[in-house]
Amino acid sequence: MVRVEFLGPIDKEAMELEIGSLNELARILSEDSTLAQWLKNSAVAVNDTIVRDRETPLKDGDRVSILPPVCGG
Amino acid sequence: MMEIHEGALDVKEILGRWLDEEMNSNYGAFIPFIGIIREEGEIEALSFDIYEPTLRKWFDDWQERARAEGARVRMAHSLGDVPIHSSSYISAVLSPRRKVALRLINEFVEDFKANAPIWKYDVIEGKRIYAAQRSIAMDGAGILFIED
């Protein structure tokens, strides 16, 4: 199982999914209308490291974080 | 080198401690940046969420980048509510030479604004409202977005 967490202002419970890549996750999340405003502008971390490739493979136990636009300071 | 504090930062304690710890490190320049929350409209305070594991990785990458130039970065940030006219963010660059430190403090704060996983909310009448207009999509944002 891959755990998917939504950070900061995204008001959504974490999900546990049987997926093997970010591509599969993108397809699942694109069907969720509550995420429509976030997917375009959110970054993605796998096991806390930012990734930039949708082809990134995922394995059992991985954690995916969805990071919406930031404003520290 | 990276600190997270509940609520407003105690600027004098933090900067005094950093100065004590670094005075004998033989850096010729210590350049701090102190962010102070301004009064604006109805805002009573700002509030912050932090995703610490990714923030630590971002900071560690920056420490490597600073080290390559013989410098060091330090940072403190608030978690939760911080009232106006207090500080939520301090960063500093220490370097043997001032020009390196002056350049790095600008690059460090700019990249912090764009890529540190911290979310800001305005607190108005006790409610937290995400500061969407002031927020910036991180590098690499949108990789899960599929065009219709």
Backbone of each chain as ProteinMPNN parsed JSONL, in Angstrom:
{"seq_chain_A": "MVRVEFLGPIDKEAMELEIGSLNELARILSEDSTLAQWLKNSAVAVNDTIVRDRETPLKDGDRVSILPPVCGG", "coords_chain_A": {"N_chain_A": [[0.842, -1.197, 0.0], [0.405, 2.261, -0.695], [0.751, 5.284, 0.963], [-1.03, 8.275, 0.784], [-0.759, 11.639, 1.421], [-2.286, 14.774, 2.154], [-1.245, 18.008, 2.308], [-0.993, 21.042, 4.382], [-3.312, 23.522, 3.451], [-5.06, 21.826, 2.063], [-8.002, 20.22, 2.431], [-8.33, 17.267, 3.163], [-8.608, 13.847, 3.908], [-5.985, 11.43, 4.504], [-5.041, 8.89, 2.073], [-5.0, 5.362, 1.362], [-3.515, 3.483, -1.041], [-3.368, 0.995, -3.658], [-0.999, 1.247, -5.71], [1.387, 1.666, -8.399], [2.842, 3.697, -9.459], [3.402, 7.263, -9.885], [1.975, 8.123, -12.025], [-0.293, 6.454, -12.061], [-1.443, 7.353, -9.698], [-1.993, 10.001, -10.418], [-4.036, 9.585, -12.281], [-6.058, 8.528, -10.655], [-6.492, 10.629, -8.8], [-7.324, 12.649, -10.482], [-9.943, 12.186, -10.917], [-11.236, 13.092, -8.739], [-13.223, 15.563, -7.702], [-12.907, 17.378, -5.633], [-10.274, 17.933, -5.566], [-9.661, 19.406, -7.736], [-8.865, 22.118, -7.841], [-6.343, 21.976, -6.792], [-4.466, 20.173, -7.968], [-3.126, 21.225, -10.181], [-1.383, 23.118, -9.146], [0.111, 21.974, -7.138], [3.008, 20.562, -5.62], [4.887, 17.45, -5.414], [5.975, 15.052, -3.1], [7.923, 12.151, -2.59], [8.358, 9.934, -0.066], [9.23, 12.118, 1.424], [10.982, 13.533, -0.219], [11.142, 15.9, -2.802], [9.757, 15.267, -5.991], [9.987, 15.316, -9.576], [9.017, 14.006, -11.736], [6.477, 12.387, -13.396], [6.561, 9.764, -14.012], [7.74, 8.485, -11.927], [8.356, 5.57, -10.103], [6.425, 3.714, -7.66], [6.532, 1.935, -4.567], [5.455, -0.685, -2.314], [4.69, 0.614, 0.855], [5.709, 3.131, 0.418], [5.469, 6.701, 0.892], [3.493, 9.319, -0.2], [3.407, 12.789, -0.568], [1.304, 15.575, -0.988], [1.869, 18.799, -1.901], [0.641, 21.904, -1.586], [0.632, 25.383, -2.888], [3.094, 27.486, -1.34], [3.982, 29.665, 1.443], [6.089, 30.812, 3.305], [7.539, 32.548, 6.168]], "CA_chain_A": [[0.0, 0.0, 0.0], [1.076, 3.56, -0.717], [-0.038, 6.267, 1.706], [-1.02, 9.586, 0.126], [-1.163, 12.656, 2.393], [-2.559, 16.093, 1.588], [-0.67, 18.894, 3.321], [-1.382, 22.445, 4.477], [-4.737, 23.886, 3.389], [-5.933, 20.864, 1.362], [-8.806, 19.616, 3.489], [-8.656, 15.92, 2.693], [-7.996, 12.762, 4.687], [-4.987, 10.619, 3.794], [-5.582, 7.719, 1.37], [-4.097, 4.204, 1.209], [-3.825, 3.0, -2.389], [-2.515, -0.018, -4.306], [-0.564, 1.854, -6.971], [2.791, 1.395, -8.683], [3.551, 4.861, -10.005], [2.696, 8.54, -9.751], [1.03, 8.166, -13.132], [-1.55, 5.838, -11.605], [-2.023, 8.254, -8.7], [-2.537, 11.155, -11.145], [-5.319, 9.193, -12.884], [-7.061, 8.388, -9.58], [-6.812, 11.933, -8.199], [-7.976, 13.527, -11.462], [-11.393, 11.931, -10.875], [-11.747, 13.626, -7.47], [-13.505, 16.984, -7.995], [-12.469, 18.238, -4.527], [-8.851, 18.233, -5.749], [-9.484, 20.08, -9.034], [-8.126, 23.384, -7.705], [-5.013, 21.776, -6.192], [-3.496, 19.335, -8.695], [-2.345, 22.041, -11.111], [-0.373, 23.956, -8.493], [0.759, 21.285, -6.01], [4.208, 19.746, -5.821], [4.741, 16.087, -4.903], [7.161, 14.452, -2.488], [7.87, 10.721, -2.291], [9.186, 9.721, 1.128], [9.667, 13.452, 1.856], [11.84, 14.19, -1.202], [10.373, 16.421, -3.936], [10.012, 14.597, -7.273], [9.537, 16.153, -10.703], [8.734, 13.13, -12.87], [5.255, 11.62, -13.16], [6.865, 8.339, -14.214], [8.378, 7.957, -10.715], [7.698, 4.358, -9.615], [6.119, 3.643, -6.233], [6.51, 0.562, -4.059], [4.723, -0.887, -1.061], [5.268, 1.319, 2.001], [6.071, 4.513, 0.086], [4.568, 7.779, 1.313], [3.422, 10.424, -1.164], [2.823, 14.002, 0.008], [0.847, 16.572, -1.959], [2.231, 20.078, -1.273], [0.062, 23.049, -2.293], [1.494, 26.569, -2.888], [3.677, 27.785, -0.026], [4.252, 31.071, 1.776], [6.725, 30.902, 4.627], [8.107, 33.834, 6.563]], "C_chain_A": [[0.881, 1.253, 0.0], [0.166, 4.543, 0.016], [0.112, 7.632, 1.035], [-1.57, 10.609, 1.121], [-1.285, 14.019, 1.718], [-2.195, 17.128, 2.641], [-1.278, 20.296, 3.307], [-2.884, 22.627, 4.349], [-5.631, 22.878, 2.664], [-6.677, 20.054, 2.413], [-9.245, 18.228, 3.046], [-7.903, 14.888, 3.531], [-6.979, 12.004, 3.843], [-5.658, 9.399, 3.168], [-4.529, 6.605, 1.381], [-4.463, 3.546, -0.116], [-2.849, 1.919, -2.832], [-2.106, 0.539, -5.66], [0.935, 1.632, -7.144], [3.56, 2.567, -9.258], [2.737, 6.122, -9.74], [1.677, 8.716, -10.873], [-0.327, 7.6, -12.728], [-2.245, 6.74, -10.597], [-2.678, 9.451, -9.396], [-3.907, 10.806, -11.726], [-6.415, 9.096, -11.824], [-7.484, 9.768, -9.056], [-7.55, 12.847, -9.176], [-9.491, 13.315, -11.48], [-12.057, 12.492, -9.613], [-11.962, 15.131, -7.623], [-13.032, 17.897, -6.863], [-10.995, 18.634, -4.681], [-8.586, 19.063, -7.0], [-8.629, 21.341, -8.903], [-6.683, 23.173, -7.242], [-4.002, 21.066, -7.093], [-2.584, 20.153, -9.606], [-1.19, 22.757, -10.414], [0.319, 23.276, -7.303], [1.987, 20.501, -6.457], [3.998, 18.397, -5.126], [6.069, 15.634, -4.296], [6.905, 12.958, -2.304], [8.87, 10.471, -1.173], [9.942, 10.999, 1.496], [10.616, 14.163, 0.901], [10.997, 14.62, -2.409], [10.764, 15.674, -5.209], [9.401, 15.436, -8.396], [9.113, 15.33, -11.902], [7.51, 12.269, -12.55], [5.477, 10.124, -13.362], [7.519, 7.702, -12.974], [7.645, 6.709, -10.223], [7.441, 4.443, -8.109], [6.116, 2.186, -5.811], [5.764, 0.529, -2.734], [5.433, -0.153, 0.081], [5.694, 2.749, 1.701], [5.016, 5.476, 0.618], [4.631, 8.897, 0.28], [2.774, 11.614, -0.455], [2.469, 14.966, -1.108], [1.016, 17.939, -1.29], [1.686, 21.254, -2.089], [0.987, 24.273, -2.2], [1.85, 27.051, -1.475], [3.853, 29.288, 0.175], [4.822, 31.146, 3.187], [7.119, 32.334, 4.942], [7.114, 34.778, 7.176]], "O_chain_A": [[1.949, 1.288, 0.612], [-1.029, 4.63, -0.265], [1.221, 8.086, 0.755], [-2.693, 10.475, 1.606], [-0.501, 14.37, 0.836], [-2.761, 17.135, 3.735], [-1.974, 20.686, 2.369], [-3.653, 21.969, 5.051], [-6.85, 23.053, 2.647], [-6.076, 19.304, 3.183], [-10.379, 18.031, 2.61], [-6.716, 15.045, 3.819], [-7.096, 11.944, 2.619], [-6.691, 8.928, 3.644], [-3.327, 6.87, 1.406], [-5.597, 3.102, -0.296], [-1.679, 1.913, -2.448], [-2.8, 0.321, -6.653], [1.661, 1.437, -6.17], [4.76, 2.474, -9.517], [1.551, 6.061, -9.417], [0.649, 9.37, -10.697], [-1.371, 8.186, -13.013], [-3.467, 6.888, -10.619], [-3.774, 9.87, -9.023], [-4.832, 11.617, -11.677], [-7.549, 9.519, -12.048], [-8.673, 10.041, -8.889], [-8.312, 13.718, -8.758], [-10.234, 14.153, -11.992], [-13.27, 12.385, -9.436], [-10.996, 15.893, -7.668], [-12.777, 19.077, -7.101], [-10.523, 19.554, -4.013], [-7.439, 19.392, -7.3], [-7.772, 21.605, -9.746], [-5.881, 24.105, -7.297], [-2.803, 21.328, -6.994], [-1.413, 19.818, -9.784], [-0.14, 22.978, -11.018], [1.033, 23.934, -6.546], [2.002, 19.871, -7.514], [3.057, 18.224, -4.352], [7.134, 15.805, -4.889], [5.812, 12.549, -1.912], [10.061, 10.752, -1.306], [11.126, 10.967, 1.831], [11.022, 15.292, 1.178], [10.242, 13.824, -2.967], [11.947, 15.469, -5.478], [8.431, 16.166, -8.191], [8.871, 15.882, -12.975], [7.498, 11.523, -11.57], [4.663, 9.31, -12.925], [7.816, 6.507, -12.979], [6.446, 6.768, -9.953], [8.142, 5.148, -7.383], [5.746, 1.306, -6.587], [5.483, 1.56, -2.124], [6.645, -0.29, 0.248], [6.007, 3.506, 2.62], [3.845, 5.128, 0.774], [5.716, 9.363, -0.068], [1.727, 11.474, 0.178], [3.235, 15.152, -2.053], [0.403, 18.217, -0.26], [2.209, 21.564, -3.16], [2.009, 24.221, -1.516], [1.029, 27.024, -0.559], [3.871, 30.069, -0.777], [4.122, 31.498, 4.137], [7.041, 33.218, 4.089], [7.473, 35.895, 7.55]]}, "seq_chain_B": "MMEIHEGALDVKEILGRWLDEEMNSNYGAFIPFIGIIREEGEIEALSFDIYEPTLRKWFDDWQERARAEGARVRMAHSLGDVPIHSSSYISAVLSPRRKVALRLINEFVEDFKANAPIWKYDVIEGKRIYAAQRSIAMDGAGILFIED", "coords_chain_B": {"N_chain_B": [[20.789, 23.735, 13.359], [18.507, 24.504, 12.133], [15.533, 25.659, 13.328], [12.362, 25.13, 14.85], [9.751, 26.867, 16.315], [7.051, 27.043, 18.632], [4.568, 29.439, 18.135], [5.257, 33.052, 18.361], [8.584, 34.175, 17.537], [11.32, 34.502, 19.808], [13.191, 36.936, 19.314], [15.493, 38.251, 20.293], [16.602, 36.357, 22.033], [17.142, 34.242, 20.254], [18.833, 35.345, 18.227], [20.876, 36.295, 19.88], [21.832, 33.937, 21.004], [22.684, 32.579, 18.677], [24.726, 34.309, 17.931], [26.462, 34.068, 20.129], [27.171, 31.377, 19.775], [28.509, 31.439, 17.379], [30.531, 33.299, 17.45], [33.196, 32.602, 17.775], [33.718, 31.19, 15.487], [35.109, 32.133, 13.423], [33.992, 33.476, 11.247], [33.75, 36.253, 9.164], [31.555, 37.738, 8.585], [28.211, 38.132, 9.597], [25.072, 37.879, 8.73], [21.922, 38.659, 9.44], [18.428, 38.087, 8.742], [15.373, 39.353, 9.646], [12.075, 38.606, 9.827], [9.148, 40.447, 10.23], [5.825, 40.59, 11.321], [3.482, 42.535, 9.714], [0.926, 44.988, 10.433], [-2.114, 44.748, 8.786], [-5.04, 45.533, 7.247], [-7.72, 43.601, 8.476], [-6.307, 41.735, 9.801], [-5.355, 39.76, 12.555], [-3.37, 38.12, 13.308], [-0.841, 35.947, 11.941], [-0.827, 32.534, 10.845], [0.832, 29.389, 10.842], [1.448, 26.358, 9.063], [3.692, 23.609, 8.941], [5.593, 21.332, 7.015], [7.655, 19.31, 8.313], [9.625, 17.185, 7.667], [10.252, 17.478, 4.877], [10.949, 20.14, 4.858], [13.295, 20.039, 6.358], [14.948, 18.595, 4.634], [15.106, 20.378, 2.465], [16.417, 22.469, 3.792], [18.838, 21.22, 4.522], [19.955, 20.746, 1.993], [20.432, 23.365, 1.284], [22.311, 24.008, 3.198], [24.482, 22.508, 2.316], [24.946, 23.798, -0.123], [25.696, 26.345, 0.811], [27.963, 25.637, 2.237], [29.702, 24.902, 0.226], [30.564, 27.33, -0.556], [32.011, 28.154, 1.53], [30.444, 29.103, 3.556], [27.724, 29.397, 6.009], [24.339, 28.584, 6.782], [21.576, 29.597, 8.832], [18.442, 29.138, 10.471], [15.254, 30.049, 11.802], [11.855, 29.325, 12.469], [8.37, 30.018, 12.977], [5.65, 28.012, 14.28], [2.161, 27.571, 14.088], [0.066, 30.15, 15.58], [0.99, 33.582, 15.163], [1.198, 36.742, 16.441], [0.52, 40.076, 15.042], [3.18, 42.442, 14.58], [5.182, 40.936, 15.677], [7.797, 38.441, 15.375], [8.062, 35.878, 12.9], [9.955, 34.585, 11.512], [13.369, 34.041, 11.142], [16.392, 34.262, 9.466], [19.834, 33.56, 8.702], [23.051, 34.207, 7.34], [26.358, 33.112, 7.57], [29.649, 33.928, 6.873], [33.049, 33.89, 5.683], [33.497, 36.15, 4.175], [31.928, 39.273, 3.402], [30.624, 39.798, 0.944], [29.885, 37.371, -0.184], [28.122, 36.509, 1.801], [26.135, 38.504, 1.727], [25.071, 38.117, -0.824], [24.202, 35.44, -0.626], [22.27, 35.555, 1.437], [20.166, 36.825, 0.234], [19.551, 35.031, -1.901], [18.938, 32.773, -0.415], [16.685, 33.541, 1.156], [14.876, 34.161, -0.895], [14.59, 31.641, -2.178], [13.614, 30.23, -0.038], [11.071, 31.431, 0.239], [9.887, 30.452, -2.058], [10.087, 27.658, -2.018], [10.158, 26.402, 0.527], [8.407, 24.132, 2.523], [5.943, 25.461, 3.856], [2.931, 26.728, 5.092], [0.798, 29.536, 4.986], [-1.608, 31.315, 6.885], [-4.104, 33.813, 7.222], [-5.244, 35.211, 10.238], [-8.333, 36.072, 11.129], [-10.804, 37.455, 13.04], [-10.486, 35.268, 14.706], [-10.527, 33.136, 12.939], [-8.851, 30.9, 10.678], [-7.573, 31.67, 7.562], [-6.523, 30.535, 4.515], [-3.702, 31.889, 2.89], [-4.002, 32.283, -0.028], [-3.573, 33.991, -2.249], [-1.056, 35.082, -1.822], [0.587, 32.943, -1.931], [2.958, 30.618, -3.371], [3.427, 28.384, -6.036], [5.362, 25.476, -5.664], [8.65, 24.578, -6.996], [8.406, 22.269, -9.623], [5.73, 21.844, -9.339], [2.454, 20.618, -10.192], [2.796, 18.159, -11.44], [1.054, 16.066, -11.149], [-1.139, 16.807, -12.492], [-3.543, 16.271, -14.971], [-4.31, 17.092, -18.215], [-7.555, 17.738, -19.519]], "CA_chain_B": [[20.907, 24.924, 12.49], [17.156, 24.876, 11.715], [14.716, 25.562, 14.542], [10.935, 25.444, 14.747], [9.246, 27.294, 17.622], [5.611, 27.316, 18.756], [4.232, 30.85, 18.323], [6.206, 34.092, 17.947], [9.997, 33.938, 17.854], [12.01, 35.391, 20.741], [14.278, 37.348, 18.399], [16.738, 38.563, 21.024], [17.186, 35.103, 22.531], [17.658, 33.431, 19.14], [20.005, 35.985, 17.615], [21.938, 36.344, 20.895], [22.399, 32.583, 21.109], [23.443, 32.304, 17.448], [25.95, 35.113, 17.991], [27.358, 33.418, 21.106], [27.677, 30.108, 19.231], [29.304, 31.625, 16.151], [31.527, 34.367, 17.567], [34.557, 32.058, 17.632], [33.786, 30.325, 14.303], [35.998, 32.829, 12.469], [33.304, 34.078, 10.11], [33.899, 37.711, 9.208], [30.267, 38.403, 8.368], [27.018, 37.443, 10.117], [24.012, 38.728, 8.189], [20.596, 38.119, 9.76], [17.192, 38.66, 8.204], [14.289, 39.152, 10.623], [10.752, 38.891, 9.269], [8.216, 40.948, 11.256], [4.462, 40.593, 10.767], [2.92, 43.879, 9.668], [-0.513, 45.164, 10.578], [-2.69, 44.95, 7.463], [-6.47, 45.243, 7.243], [-8.354, 43.031, 9.671], [-5.528, 40.574, 10.255], [-4.931, 39.81, 13.958], [-2.165, 37.295, 13.437], [-0.677, 34.944, 10.893], [-0.695, 31.202, 11.407], [1.663, 28.608, 9.942], [1.643, 24.904, 9.078], [5.009, 23.252, 8.406], [5.865, 19.914, 6.823], [9.04, 19.361, 8.778], [10.631, 16.33, 7.006], [10.699, 18.055, 3.601], [11.642, 21.394, 5.189], [14.669, 19.703, 6.779], [15.723, 18.237, 3.423], [15.359, 21.637, 1.755], [17.431, 23.215, 4.532], [20.123, 20.503, 4.427], [20.488, 21.04, 0.647], [20.96, 24.729, 1.322], [23.555, 24.013, 3.997], [25.538, 22.015, 1.406], [25.214, 24.865, -1.087], [26.445, 27.385, 1.527], [29.272, 25.09, 2.607], [30.537, 24.938, -0.982], [31.119, 28.691, -0.671], [32.669, 28.458, 2.802], [29.492, 29.816, 4.41], [26.77, 28.586, 6.767], [23.026, 29.208, 6.939], [20.797, 29.239, 10.022], [17.063, 29.553, 10.271], [14.229, 29.739, 12.817], [10.509, 29.659, 11.974], [7.254, 29.754, 13.896], [4.565, 27.087, 13.982], [0.953, 28.051, 14.758], [-0.31, 31.567, 15.476], [1.988, 34.606, 15.504], [0.495, 38.023, 16.361], [1.176, 41.157, 14.306], [4.269, 43.151, 15.261], [6.181, 40.024, 16.236], [8.555, 37.789, 14.306], [7.788, 34.46, 12.62], [11.014, 34.024, 10.658], [14.722, 34.611, 11.16], [17.433, 33.465, 8.825], [21.129, 34.238, 8.763], [24.189, 33.6, 6.643], [27.676, 33.422, 8.12], [30.629, 33.683, 5.82], [34.298, 34.632, 5.899], [33.499, 37.423, 3.435], [30.585, 39.861, 3.403], [29.934, 39.784, -0.351], [29.255, 36.051, -0.308], [26.996, 36.453, 2.745], [25.071, 39.393, 1.246], [24.423, 37.46, -1.965], [23.527, 34.212, -0.196], [21.066, 35.803, 2.253], [19.088, 37.125, -0.723], [19.172, 33.797, -2.598], [18.365, 31.859, 0.585], [15.33, 33.985, 1.515], [14.028, 34.019, -2.092], [14.274, 30.227, -2.376], [12.741, 29.887, 1.096], [9.707, 31.873, -0.087], [9.345, 29.675, -3.175], [10.189, 26.192, -1.92], [10.091, 25.819, 1.872], [7.02, 23.659, 2.684], [5.288, 26.162, 4.965], [1.68, 27.327, 4.607], [0.436, 30.719, 5.774], [-3.033, 31.636, 7.011], [-4.46, 35.023, 7.955], [-6.194, 34.974, 11.328], [-9.293, 37.182, 11.18], [-11.871, 37.093, 13.99], [-10.203, 33.938, 15.243], [-10.578, 32.088, 11.911], [-7.666, 30.783, 9.81], [-7.901, 31.721, 6.126], [-5.316, 30.265, 3.708], [-3.254, 33.071, 2.143], [-3.825, 31.731, -1.383], [-3.062, 34.988, -3.205], [0.378, 35.345, -1.577], [1.329, 31.682, -1.947], [3.686, 30.342, -4.615], [3.559, 26.956, -6.354], [6.764, 25.055, -5.535], [9.281, 24.025, -8.206], [7.922, 20.916, -9.91], [4.286, 21.732, -9.086], [1.575, 20.295, -11.32], [3.121, 16.912, -12.152], [-0.075, 15.128, -11.101], [-2.275, 17.379, -13.223], [-3.771, 15.706, -16.308], [-5.201, 17.936, -19.042], [-8.757, 17.029, -20.01]], "C_chain_B": [[19.545, 25.382, 11.975], [16.245, 24.623, 12.903], [13.265, 25.886, 14.23], [10.426, 25.735, 16.16], [7.734, 27.459, 17.568], [5.403, 28.817, 18.944], [5.35, 31.785, 17.9], [7.63, 33.738, 18.353], [10.481, 34.959, 18.882], [13.296, 35.832, 20.036], [15.578, 37.568, 19.154], [17.408, 37.299, 21.536], [17.852, 34.347, 21.393], [18.911, 34.064, 18.545], [21.174, 36.061, 18.596], [22.639, 34.998, 21.007], [23.235, 32.256, 19.876], [24.775, 33.052, 17.473], [26.955, 34.486, 18.954], [27.992, 32.17, 20.498], [28.649, 30.313, 18.079], [30.469, 32.594, 16.31], [32.954, 33.859, 17.357], [34.71, 31.169, 16.398], [34.637, 30.924, 13.188], [35.298, 33.23, 11.166], [33.417, 35.592, 10.251], [32.593, 38.452, 9.062], [29.14, 37.513, 8.881], [25.843, 38.329, 9.72], [22.655, 38.105, 8.464], [19.492, 38.823, 8.971], [16.096, 38.333, 9.215], [12.977, 39.548, 9.959], [9.801, 39.289, 10.385], [6.829, 41.068, 10.625], [3.857, 41.99, 10.874], [1.419, 43.856, 9.941], [-1.078, 45.475, 9.192], [-4.156, 44.572, 7.514], [-6.939, 44.68, 8.577], [-7.523, 41.935, 10.318], [-5.04, 40.761, 11.693], [-3.582, 39.124, 14.129], [-2.007, 36.528, 12.135], [-0.538, 33.597, 11.582], [0.017, 30.331, 10.378], [1.534, 27.112, 10.19], [3.01, 24.639, 8.462], [5.036, 21.753, 8.165], [7.358, 19.711, 7.075], [10.01, 18.444, 8.023], [11.157, 16.936, 5.699], [11.39, 19.397, 3.827], [13.091, 21.101, 5.583], [15.533, 19.325, 5.581], [16.074, 19.486, 2.627], [16.492, 22.404, 2.45], [18.806, 22.544, 4.419], [20.767, 20.717, 3.055], [21.111, 22.434, 0.622], [22.268, 24.79, 2.122], [24.732, 23.526, 3.152], [25.944, 23.105, 0.429], [26.043, 25.988, -0.438], [27.866, 26.91, 1.828], [30.235, 25.142, 1.418], [31.153, 26.322, -1.195], [31.777, 29.12, 0.635], [31.763, 29.128, 3.818], [28.594, 28.841, 5.165], [25.441, 29.326, 6.84], [22.4, 28.731, 8.252], [19.389, 29.782, 9.813], [16.198, 29.175, 11.478], [12.876, 30.144, 12.241], [9.461, 29.271, 13.005], [6.298, 28.711, 13.346], [3.33, 27.602, 14.732], [0.804, 29.566, 14.644], [0.813, 32.502, 15.94], [1.318, 35.973, 15.353], [1.258, 39.061, 15.529], [2.201, 41.838, 15.217], [5.152, 42.214, 16.079], [6.801, 39.249, 15.076], [8.186, 36.317, 14.166], [8.966, 33.79, 11.907], [12.327, 34.777, 10.854], [15.607, 33.683, 10.342], [18.724, 34.258, 8.905], [22.127, 33.469, 7.916], [25.457, 34.059, 7.335], [28.708, 33.043, 7.07], [31.926, 34.41, 6.163], [34.237, 36.019, 5.275], [32.075, 37.959, 3.272], [29.877, 39.731, 2.064], [29.222, 38.46, -0.586], [28.006, 36.01, 0.572], [25.828, 37.312, 2.261], [24.33, 38.766, 0.066], [23.603, 36.257, -1.496], [22.267, 34.498, 0.624], [19.889, 36.116, 1.331], [18.603, 35.842, -1.413], [18.451, 32.834, -1.652], [16.919, 32.26, 0.903], [14.385, 33.845, 0.317], [13.621, 32.551, -2.295], [13.395, 29.706, -1.239], [11.286, 30.229, 0.762], [9.06, 30.967, -1.137], [9.233, 28.181, -2.89], [10.202, 25.585, -0.523], [8.64, 25.399, 2.127], [6.363, 24.196, 3.96], [4.052, 26.851, 4.389], [1.219, 28.399, 5.574], [-1.071, 30.94, 5.733], [-3.157, 32.989, 7.699], [-5.411, 34.614, 9.067], [-7.066, 36.217, 11.454], [-10.494, 36.716, 11.996], [-11.727, 35.644, 14.445], [-10.221, 32.817, 14.213], [-9.32, 32.109, 11.06], [-8.11, 30.738, 8.352], [-6.601, 31.587, 5.331], [-4.973, 31.476, 2.842], [-2.957, 32.674, 0.694], [-3.167, 32.725, -2.33], [-1.567, 35.233, -3.048], [1.22, 34.086, -1.704], [1.869, 31.38, -3.337], [3.743, 28.827, -4.815], [5.044, 26.585, -6.329], [7.319, 24.584, -6.881], [8.766, 22.596, -8.401], [6.43, 20.748, -9.689], [3.541, 21.346, -10.363], [1.854, 18.956, -11.975], [1.985, 15.894, -12.093], [-1.279, 15.625, -11.899], [-2.357, 16.763, -14.619], [-4.744, 16.615, -17.051], [-6.393, 17.1, -19.494], [-8.627, 16.708, -21.495]], "O_chain_B": [[19.413, 26.487, 11.449], [16.188, 23.51, 13.425], [12.969, 26.792, 13.451], [10.644, 24.95, 17.083], [7.194, 27.953, 16.578], [6.012, 29.409, 19.835], [6.271, 31.392, 17.183], [7.857, 33.089, 19.375], [10.103, 36.129, 18.835], [14.339, 35.189, 20.149], [16.64, 37.127, 18.714], [18.632, 37.173, 21.485], [18.977, 33.866, 21.53], [19.931, 33.396, 18.381], [22.329, 35.91, 18.199], [23.864, 34.92, 21.093], [24.342, 31.73, 19.988], [25.813, 32.512, 17.091], [28.142, 34.382, 18.646], [29.186, 31.923, 20.669], [29.51, 29.47, 17.826], [31.307, 32.708, 15.415], [33.811, 34.574, 16.836], [35.713, 30.468, 16.264], [34.854, 30.301, 12.149], [35.932, 33.313, 10.114], [33.204, 36.142, 11.332], [32.506, 39.641, 9.369], [29.117, 36.307, 8.634], [25.638, 39.397, 10.298], [22.269, 37.137, 7.808], [19.614, 39.988, 8.592], [15.915, 37.175, 9.592], [12.796, 40.704, 9.575], [9.656, 38.566, 11.371], [6.687, 41.589, 9.519], [3.734, 42.553, 11.962], [0.739, 42.854, 9.715], [-0.577, 46.364, 8.502], [-4.49, 43.42, 7.793], [-6.612, 45.193, 9.647], [-7.967, 41.283, 11.263], [-4.405, 41.762, 12.023], [-2.772, 39.499, 14.977], [-2.93, 36.468, 11.323], [-0.177, 33.523, 12.757], [-0.172, 30.512, 9.175], [1.511, 26.646, 11.329], [3.439, 25.362, 7.563], [4.562, 20.979, 8.997], [8.196, 19.907, 6.195], [11.132, 18.87, 7.75], [12.36, 16.911, 5.442], [12.305, 19.759, 3.087], [14.005, 21.827, 5.189], [16.707, 19.689, 5.515], [17.206, 19.637, 2.167], [17.402, 22.918, 1.8], [19.818, 23.223, 4.241], [21.986, 20.855, 2.959], [22.165, 22.654, 0.025], [23.196, 25.519, 1.773], [25.839, 24.056, 3.253], [27.13, 23.317, 0.179], [26.97, 26.517, -1.052], [28.834, 27.659, 1.696], [31.429, 25.393, 1.583], [32.137, 26.469, -1.921], [32.068, 30.3, 0.832], [32.235, 29.66, 4.823], [28.687, 27.626, 4.991], [25.415, 30.552, 6.948], [22.658, 27.621, 8.717], [19.176, 30.75, 9.082], [16.386, 28.124, 12.09], [12.76, 31.188, 11.599], [9.636, 28.337, 13.788], [6.15, 28.542, 12.135], [3.439, 28.023, 15.884], [1.346, 30.186, 13.729], [1.483, 32.261, 16.945], [0.908, 36.332, 14.25], [2.469, 38.951, 15.334], [2.096, 41.807, 16.443], [5.789, 42.63, 17.046], [6.374, 39.389, 13.93], [8.018, 35.602, 15.155], [8.973, 32.573, 11.72], [12.376, 36.002, 10.742], [15.572, 32.465, 10.512], [18.716, 35.465, 9.143], [22.055, 32.246, 7.793], [25.617, 35.238, 7.65], [28.641, 31.974, 6.463], [31.905, 35.428, 6.854], [34.852, 36.958, 5.78], [31.138, 37.197, 3.034], [28.658, 39.569, 2.031], [28.11, 38.421, -1.113], [26.956, 35.532, 0.143], [24.671, 36.907, 2.368], [23.107, 38.871, -0.032], [22.459, 36.074, -1.912], [21.29, 33.757, 0.518], [18.755, 35.725, 1.607], [17.4, 35.594, -1.5], [17.487, 32.171, -2.034], [16.029, 31.409, 0.916], [13.229, 33.458, 0.483], [12.454, 32.255, -2.551], [12.539, 28.847, -1.45], [10.385, 29.418, 0.974], [7.85, 30.74, -1.117], [8.375, 27.507, -3.46], [10.252, 24.362, -0.395], [7.731, 26.214, 1.967], [6.245, 23.507, 4.973], [4.116, 27.477, 3.331], [1.237, 28.222, 6.792], [-1.717, 30.776, 4.698], [-2.419, 33.287, 8.637], [-6.284, 33.769, 8.865], [-6.59, 37.284, 11.84], [-11.121, 35.705, 11.677], [-12.704, 34.902, 14.552], [-9.962, 31.664, 14.558], [-8.781, 33.172, 10.751], [-8.909, 29.89, 7.955], [-5.696, 32.412, 5.455], [-5.833, 32.021, 2.151], [-1.81, 32.723, 0.249], [-2.304, 32.351, -3.125], [-0.883, 35.553, -4.02], [2.444, 34.152, -1.596], [1.318, 31.822, -4.345], [4.064, 28.08, -3.891], [5.877, 27.289, -6.899], [6.564, 24.237, -7.789], [8.702, 21.815, -7.451], [5.904, 19.644, -9.83], [3.949, 21.704, -11.468], [1.216, 18.628, -12.976], [1.949, 14.961, -12.895], [-2.307, 14.952, -11.975], [-1.371, 16.735, -15.355], [-5.853, 16.875, -16.584], [-6.26, 15.917, -19.808], [-9.534, 16.118, -22.081]]}, "name": "protein", "num_of_chains": 2, "seq": "MVRVEFLGPIDKEAMELEIGSLNELARILSEDSTLAQWLKNSAVAVNDTIVRDRETPLKDGDRVSILPPVCGGMMEIHEGALDVKEILGRWLDEEMNSNYGAFIPFIGIIREEGEIEALSFDIYEPTLRKWFDDWQERARAEGARVRMAHSLGDVPIHSSSYISAVLSPRRKVALRLINEFVEDFKANAPIWKYDVIEGKRIYAAQRSIAMDGAGILFIED"}
